[in-house]
Amino acid sequence: MPFITIDLFEGRTIEAKRELVKSITAETSRILACSPDSVHVRFNDVKREDWSTGGTLWSDKE
């Protein structure tokens, strides 16, 4: 049972998430030869103030 977690900045549309999970599910089940019903995808929407790269918060980069 593949369980895929995707961390991304909050603000993506539900339509974009639907499209992404359809693609990820299809490709995962194809490559791993498993049922699409066994593929789980979870989104973690993260505020830019809660993520940093190189010692700088993403909220400070804008």
Secondary structure by P-SEA (a helix, b strand, c coil): cbbbbbbbcccccaaaaaaaaaaaaaaaaaaaccccccbbbbbbcccccccccccccccccc
